[in-house]
Amino acid sequence: MPSHLHLQPTAWDQICTILLKKLGQDNFQRCFSGTTARIADGHRFIVNVPNPIHQLWIESNFAGTLADAAAEVLGTAATIEYSIANDTQPGFPVATQPQLKAARVISTRQDGDRPLASPHVTAEVSSSRSFADAGLNLKFNFDSFVVGTNCSYSAAVARAVSEKPGRIYNPLFFYGATGLGKTHLMQAIGQEVLMRKKKAIVRYVTSEQFTNEFVEAIKKHSFTQFRQKYRKVDVLLIDDVHFFEGKDSTQEEFFHTFNELFNNAKQIVLASDRPPSEIKNLESRLVSRFEWGLTTQIQTPDFETRVAILRRKMSDFNVSLDPWILEFIAQRVRTNVRRLEGALMRVAAHVSLEGSMQNESTLAAFLHDVIDEEPTKSITVDRVQRAVANQYDLRVSDLTGPRRPKNIAEARQVAMYLTRHMIKLPLIQIGEEFGGRDHGTVIHACKVITQRMSETHDFRAMVDRLSAKLKEA
């Protein structure tokens, strides 16, 4: 039996008919006119798309619809994968190729069955599997990290650690606001270590994953396997360590894991949104150990670095955008690289699938939610808590502690309300930030403050002043 079983044109026609009916003529023409499809190895449904933007747009908006249509026609569920190619491959029934209007493909690739964003089916299968087993994403490597003045020292230190793990800067602690590249550098370290030493044991996890696995080990009495997994590694990369706040048992377990690795000269790399000394409800012995090595901050990128990041990402998308578009995005999205890249992807998809972006007014309207929300994204829970504590002449520990006098309870509710409406964190996470309270407490706080603001002018004015001060800062 041949390794690839091509779909008959009638089968692809059926899939396209279903997609057309569910999505409508406009959406179908935009996203599926120009795509092709086939079955590979009997169970993988491969969609051939003109460029990465098509893939990203389909995955983001119509992945479920495509999977349902394929299952309906094929009679069984299939794994959806993607292949990037600039012309139609033999055996792929295809509709008319769409013309890219303002965007043009600036590089071509013929990957056969290899999907751009599915490392586990690339030619380097064994290497990809070792990265996947370590919890690493292939795209987060040193070559794809744009170094600017905001992170040059952190990037240099990361490279040094990857070359001599366990011998210098141990532990290495990155901190900085969300979306600035901490995870990217951590994963780059792990990848470089594996590239240099194939048999090295590298493990990347978030502190939430570590905590969840520890809880499972307690339930299943599988401590031996859990400790073997984390204490017998050469490099341990733990992201978002602020999630350990207030979790005493997890902190105890990680303390012993840290000691075991450190005493055996194994590399430890940690990341958080704040330095160790500012992580609330973290045991002092963990704080001191986190500070044993090197702590380095990744700051907000300047304008030039943001433009460089956009140019690099544009190259990854294989499209060309006018320089003024990149400069506009770089000027208006300043504090979060992920948001910066997301804005670029949205614009690139629009230009590739719809046509040109006429002027700054059109672009501003198109990205209004990104631009409007961007300033508030620099607001942190810690800043909200400090501002409210200062307003009520309290300490931050009063807001996160168990005490419930009227003035503290009111201040805590105001802080929860501002956190919910200005930062838009999940309710459970807000509860964690305020001493491990449940989401119901947060919902109640928001309702109380909303009602009181509608009833009392002075109270509403006070909350509005706090909100304005946080935005200005």
TANOR-V563029 format. One record per residue. RES is the residue in one letter. PHI is phi in radians with two decimals (none if undefined). BURIAL is + if it has 9 or more other C-alpha atoms within 8 Angstrom, else -. Layout:
RES & PHI & BURIAL
RES & PHI & BURIAL
//
This chain:
M & none & -
P & -1.09 & -
S & -1.20 & -
H & -2.13 & -
L & -1.84 & +
H & -1.28 & +
L & -1.20 & +
Q & -1.22 & -
P & -0.91 & -
T & -1.11 & -
A & -1.16 & +
W & -1.15 & +
D & -1.04 & -
Q & -1.10 & +
I & -1.08 & +
C & -1.12 & +
T & -1.10 & -
I & -1.14 & +
L & -1.09 & +
L & -1.07 & +
K & -1.16 & -
K & -1.39 & -
L & -1.72 & +
G & 1.57 & +
Q & -1.06 & -
D & -1.11 & -
N & -1.11 & +
F & -1.12 & +
Q & -1.08 & +
R & -1.14 & +
C & -1.85 & +
F & -2.02 & +
S & -1.31 & +
G & 1.91 & +
T & -1.59 & +
T & -2.34 & +
A & -2.74 & +
R & -2.82 & +
I & -1.69 & +
A & -2.16 & +
D & 1.02 & -
G & 1.41 & -
H & -2.46 & -
R & -1.78 & +
F & -1.72 & +
I & -1.76 & +
V & -1.82 & +
N & -1.66 & +
V & -2.13 & +
P & -1.14 & +
N & -2.77 & +
P & -1.05 & +
I & -1.09 & +
H & -1.04 & +
Q & -1.06 & +
L & -1.06 & -
W & -1.20 & +
I & -1.15 & +
E & -1.08 & -
S & -1.32 & -
N & -2.05 & -
F & -2.31 & +
A & -1.05 & +
G & -1.14 & -
T & -1.11 & +
L & -1.13 & +
A & -1.08 & +
D & -1.13 & -
A & -1.14 & +
A & -1.12 & +
A & -1.12 & +
E & -1.13 & -
V & -1.40 & +
L & -1.43 & -
G & 1.45 & -
T & -2.75 & -
A & -1.24 & -
A & -2.31 & +
T & -1.32 & -
I & -1.54 & +
E & -2.26 & +
Y & -2.29 & +
S & -2.27 & +
I & -1.77 & +
A & -2.68 & +
N & -1.64 & +
D & -2.55 & -
T & -1.27 & -
Q & -1.53 & -
P & -1.02 & -
G & 1.52 & -
F & -1.75 & +
P & -1.13 & +
V & -2.54 & +
A & -1.48 & -
T & -1.11 & -
Q & -1.15 & -
P & -1.37 & -
Q & -1.59 & -
L & -1.43 & +
K & -1.45 & +
A & -1.41 & +
A & -1.69 & +
R & -2.28 & +
V & -1.29 & +
I & -1.84 & -
S & -2.66 & -
T & -2.05 & -
R & -2.59 & -
Q & -2.17 & -
D & -1.70 & +
G & 1.05 & -
D & -1.59 & -
R & -1.52 & +
P & -1.33 & +
L & -1.03 & +
A & -1.84 & -
S & -2.19 & +
P & -0.98 & +
H & -1.22 & -
V & -2.04 & +
T & -1.40 & +
A & -1.12 & -
E & -1.52 & -
V & -1.09 & +
S & -1.13 & -
S & -1.13 & -
S & -1.11 & +
R & -1.13 & +
S & -1.13 & -
F & -1.13 & +
A & -1.11 & +
D & -1.08 & -
A & -1.47 & +
G & 1.44 & +
L & -1.79 & +
N & -1.80 & -
L & -0.96 & +
K & -1.31 & -
F & -1.62 & +
N & -2.17 & +
F & -1.13 & -
D & -1.13 & -
S & -1.61 & -
F & -1.57 & +
V & -1.50 & +
V & -1.60 & +
G & -2.19 & +
T & -1.10 & -
N & -1.27 & +
C & -2.49 & +
S & -1.08 & +
Y & -1.16 & -
S & -1.07 & +
A & -1.16 & +
A & -1.13 & -
V & -1.13 & +
A & -1.05 & +
R & -1.10 & +
A & -1.07 & +
V & -1.15 & +
S & -1.15 & +
E & -1.48 & +
K & -2.38 & -
P & -1.09 & +
G & 1.46 & +
R & -1.90 & +
I & -2.43 & -
Y & 0.84 & +
N & -2.22 & +
P & -1.37 & +
L & -1.85 & +
F & -2.14 & +
F & -1.65 & +
Y & -2.50 & +
G & 2.86 & +
A & -1.13 & +
T & -1.09 & -
G & 1.39 & +
L & -1.85 & +
G & 2.08 & -
K & -1.08 & +
T & -1.09 & -
H & -1.02 & +
L & -1.15 & +
M & -1.06 & +
Q & -1.19 & +
A & -1.10 & +
I & -1.04 & +
G & -1.06 & +
Q & -1.14 & +
E & -1.14 & +
V & -1.06 & +
L & -1.17 & +
M & -1.17 & -
R & -1.42 & -
K & -2.41 & -
K & -1.02 & -
K & -1.60 & -
A & -1.13 & +
I & -1.81 & +
V & -2.06 & +
R & -2.45 & +
Y & -1.95 & +
V & -2.57 & +
T & -1.46 & +
S & -1.13 & +
E & -1.16 & +
Q & -1.07 & -
F & -1.01 & +
T & -1.11 & +
N & -1.09 & -
E & -1.18 & +
F & -1.14 & +
V & -1.08 & -
E & -1.09 & +
A & -1.10 & +
I & -1.13 & +
K & -1.10 & -
K & -1.72 & -
H & 0.95 & -
S & -2.03 & +
F & -1.09 & +
T & -1.04 & -
Q & -1.14 & -
F & -1.07 & +
R & -1.20 & +
Q & -1.05 & -
K & -1.11 & -
Y & -1.78 & +
R & -1.78 & +
K & -1.96 & +
V & -2.05 & +
D & -1.61 & +
V & -2.41 & +
L & -2.01 & +
L & -2.01 & +
I & -2.02 & +
D & -1.69 & +
D & 0.97 & +
V & -1.16 & +
H & -1.10 & +
F & -1.18 & -
F & -1.27 & +
E & -0.90 & +
G & 1.27 & +
K & -1.72 & -
D & -1.06 & -
S & -1.16 & -
T & -1.14 & +
Q & -1.08 & +
E & -1.05 & -
E & -1.13 & -
F & -1.20 & -
F & -1.00 & +
H & -1.25 & -
T & -1.10 & +
F & -1.00 & +
N & -1.06 & -
E & -1.04 & +
L & -1.20 & +
F & -1.09 & +
N & -1.16 & -
N & -1.78 & -
A & 1.02 & -
K & -1.65 & +
Q & -1.35 & +
I & -2.13 & +
V & -2.20 & +
L & -2.20 & +
A & -2.53 & +
S & -2.69 & +
D & -1.49 & +
R & -2.64 & +
P & -1.15 & +
P & -0.93 & +
S & -1.17 & -
E & -1.80 & -
I & -1.45 & +
K & -1.24 & -
N & 0.97 & -
L & -1.94 & +
E & -0.95 & -
S & -1.06 & -
R & -1.19 & -
L & -1.27 & +
V & -0.98 & +
S & -1.10 & -
R & -1.23 & -
F & -1.08 & +
E & -1.64 & +
W & -1.09 & -
G & -1.62 & +
L & -2.18 & +
T & -1.92 & +
T & -2.36 & +
Q & -1.72 & +
I & -1.79 & +
Q & -1.74 & +
T & -1.16 & +
P & -1.20 & +
D & -1.36 & +
F & -1.03 & +
E & -1.07 & -
T & -1.17 & +
R & -1.11 & +
V & -1.13 & +
A & -1.09 & +
I & -1.10 & +
L & -1.14 & +
R & -1.12 & +
R & -1.12 & +
K & -1.18 & +
M & -1.07 & +
S & -1.11 & +
D & -1.10 & -
F & -1.38 & +
N & 1.07 & +
V & -2.31 & +
S & -2.09 & +
L & -2.08 & +
D & -1.06 & -
P & -0.96 & -
W & -1.13 & -
I & -1.19 & +
L & -1.09 & +
E & -1.16 & +
F & -1.09 & +
I & -1.09 & +
A & -1.12 & +
Q & -1.30 & -
R & -1.70 & -
V & -2.06 & +
R & -2.00 & +
T & -1.94 & +
N & -2.55 & +
V & -1.17 & +
R & -1.08 & -
R & -1.15 & +
L & -1.04 & +
E & -1.17 & +
G & -1.12 & -
A & -1.10 & +
L & -1.10 & +
M & -1.07 & +
R & -1.12 & -
V & -1.16 & -
A & -1.08 & +
A & -1.12 & +
H & -1.10 & +
V & -1.17 & +
S & -1.20 & +
L & -1.68 & +
E & -1.93 & +
G & 2.49 & +
S & -1.32 & +
M & -1.74 & -
Q & -1.22 & -
N & -2.75 & -
E & -1.13 & -
S & -1.10 & -
T & -1.11 & +
L & -1.15 & +
A & -1.09 & +
A & -1.16 & -
F & -1.15 & -
L & -1.86 & +
H & -1.01 & -
D & -1.24 & -
V & -1.17 & +
I & -1.17 & +
D & -1.15 & -
E & -1.48 & -
E & -0.94 & +
P & -1.03 & +
T & -1.28 & +
K & -1.25 & +
S & -1.40 & -
I & -1.37 & +
T & -1.92 & -
V & -1.05 & +
D & -1.06 & -
R & -1.17 & +
V & -1.08 & +
Q & -1.10 & +
R & -1.17 & +
A & -1.12 & +
V & -1.20 & +
A & -1.05 & +
N & -1.14 & +
Q & -1.07 & -
Y & -1.71 & -
D & 1.00 & -
L & -2.18 & +
R & -1.70 & +
V & -1.05 & +
S & -1.08 & -
D & -1.16 & +
L & -1.26 & +
T & -1.71 & +
G & -1.51 & -
P & -1.49 & -
R & -1.14 & -
R & -2.30 & -
P & -1.02 & -
K & -0.98 & -
N & -1.17 & -
I & -1.23 & +
A & -1.06 & +
E & -1.14 & -
A & -1.06 & +
R & -1.08 & +
Q & -1.16 & +
V & -1.10 & +
A & -1.10 & +
M & -1.11 & +
Y & -1.06 & +
L & -1.12 & +
T & -1.09 & +
R & -1.16 & +
H & -1.54 & -
M & -1.76 & +
I & -1.90 & +
K & 1.07 & -
L & -1.34 & -
P & -1.07 & -
L & -1.02 & +
I & -1.09 & -
Q & -1.16 & -
I & -1.09 & +
G & -1.01 & +
E & -1.08 & +
E & -1.20 & +
F & -1.95 & +
G & 1.45 & +
G & 1.37 & -
R & -1.36 & +
D & -1.42 & +
H & -1.15 & +
G & -1.11 & -
T & -1.12 & +
V & -1.16 & +
I & -1.04 & +
H & -1.07 & -
A & -1.04 & +
C & -1.13 & +
K & -1.15 & -
V & -1.07 & +
I & -1.18 & +
T & -1.05 & -
Q & -1.16 & -
R & -1.17 & +
M & -1.12 & +
S & -1.32 & -
E & -1.73 & -
T & -2.16 & -
H & -1.11 & -
D & -1.09 & -
F & -1.15 & +
R & -1.06 & +
A & -1.09 & -
M & -1.13 & -
V & -1.14 & +
D & -1.10 & -
R & -1.12 & -
L & -1.05 & +
S & -1.08 & +
A & -1.12 & -
K & -1.10 & -
L & -1.13 & +
K & -1.19 & +
E & -1.14 & -
A & -1.16 & -
//
